[in-house]
Amino acid sequence: MSKKTLRRIADALERMNPAPAPTPDFASATAFVWHPDPDRLAPVVAVNGVSIDLLVGVDRARDTLLANSVQFAKGLPANNALLWGARGMGKSSLVKAVHGALVTDHPQLKIVEVQREDLPSIGRCLNLLRGAEERFILFCDDLSFGHDDAHYKSLKAVLDGGIEGRPDNVVLYATSNRRHLMPRDMIENERSTAISPSEAVEEKVSLSDRFGLWLGFHPCDQDEYLTMIRGYCDAYGVAISDQDLRAEAIEWQATRGSRSGRVAWQFFTDLAGRRGVSVS
């Protein structure tokens, strides 16, 4: 057998059974992104987020998640959290803002973002975090499961932890538009076609029950929408009268056909650009 053939075989075996990922330098950053194949935690130089003071209309969710995160940062018991509800109402922004608000006083608190499609590799990620001195908020944004989607089984490694148990220094915060992480028509379809309807969906629906905290986000009213924009204007120094702000913001909302925190930020971005104010 030629050396070239042996080299190809060796390379194939190495891909099938790669060497363990090196232990990351967690002191190099406050945030990381998990990438599989090859396994690595990539440091994030600057987190894309807003100050927690700029989040309006989510007071209860903010206070609850902040208190839970303080407990966790101090090494005390804390719950996994599912932030669910209306689109564009600041679910992912709140997770990043809570981490940003605490990291100065608790530098050991890190946030690790995991993409939904990378959940099958989550066990390997946990192995890198297990035993580290730092404490990690595992963040999965826009989490949901569709038909024939088995990724939810991988998520149980974080929520339940199997025989080893979830690492004491890891907590999961996930966001979703769906409270039960799966579409209603999927739940109803499985109930109607299964031999044992209650058991057919219990495994998937009960996944959301494994989150100790359920934090609901609901559409904002017009006053909250305008308050969000006024808060952005004051924070970034964009001068505009209340009358002009109200007229322009309502017109912007009407053209979008919706009203949310995301729409408020998009209007403010346009306003700041027209006024020559940088928001970076």
Rosetta blueprint (number, residue, H / E / L):
1 M L
2 S L
3 K H
4 K H
5 T H
6 L H
7 R H
8 R H
9 I H
10 A H
11 D H
12 A H
13 L H
14 E H
15 R H
16 M H
17 N L
18 P L
19 A L
20 P L
21 A L
22 P L
23 T L
24 P L
25 D L
26 F H
27 A H
28 S H
29 A L
30 T L
31 A E
32 F E
33 V E
34 W E
35 H E
36 P L
37 D L
38 P L
39 D L
40 R E
41 L E
42 A E
43 P E
44 V E
45 V L
46 A L
47 V L
48 N L
49 G L
50 V L
51 S L
52 I H
53 D H
54 L H
55 L L
56 V L
57 G L
58 V L
59 D H
60 R H
61 A H
62 R H
63 D H
64 T H
65 L H
66 L H
67 A H
68 N H
69 S H
70 V H
71 Q H
72 F H
73 A H
74 K L
75 G L
76 L L
77 P L
78 A L
79 N L
80 N L
81 A E
82 L E
83 L E
84 W E
85 G E
86 A L
87 R L
88 G L
89 M L
90 G L
91 K H
92 S H
93 S H
94 L H
95 V H
96 K H
97 A H
98 V H
99 H H
100 G H
101 A H
102 L H
103 V L
104 T L
105 D L
106 H L
107 P L
108 Q L
109 L E
110 K E
111 I E
112 V E
113 E E
114 V L
115 Q L
116 R H
117 E H
118 D H
119 L H
120 P H
121 S H
122 I H
123 G H
124 R H
125 C H
126 L H
127 N H
128 L H
129 L H
130 R L
131 G L
132 A L
133 E L
134 E L
135 R E
136 F E
137 I E
138 L E
139 F E
140 C E
141 D L
142 D L
143 L L
144 S L
145 F L
146 G L
147 H L
148 D L
149 D L
150 A L
151 H H
152 Y H
153 K H
154 S H
155 L H
156 K H
157 A H
158 V H
159 L H
160 D L
161 G L
162 G L
163 I L
164 E L
165 G L
166 R L
167 P L
168 D L
169 N L
170 V E
171 V E
172 L E
173 Y E
174 A E
175 T E
176 S E
177 N L
178 R L
179 R L
180 H L
181 L L
182 M L
183 P L
184 R H
185 D H
186 M H
187 I H
188 E H
189 N H
190 E H
191 R H
192 S H
193 T H
194 A L
195 I L
196 S L
197 P H
198 S H
199 E H
200 A H
201 V H
202 E H
203 E H
204 K H
205 V H
206 S H
207 L H
208 S H
209 D H
210 R L
211 F L
212 G L
213 L E
214 W E
215 L E
216 G E
217 F E
218 H L
219 P L
220 C L
221 D L
222 Q H
223 D H
224 E H
225 Y H
226 L H
227 T H
228 M H
229 I H
230 R H
231 G H
232 Y H
233 C H
234 D H
235 A H
236 Y H
237 G L
238 V L
239 A L
240 I L
241 S L
242 D H
243 Q H
244 D H
245 L H
246 R H
247 A H
248 E H
249 A H
250 I H
251 E H
252 W H
253 Q H
254 A H
255 T H
256 R H
257 G L
258 S L
259 R L
260 S L
261 G H
262 R H
263 V H
264 A H
265 W H
266 Q H
267 F H
268 F H
269 T H
270 D H
271 L H
272 A H
273 G H
274 R H
275 R L
276 G L
277 V L
278 S L
279 V L
280 S L
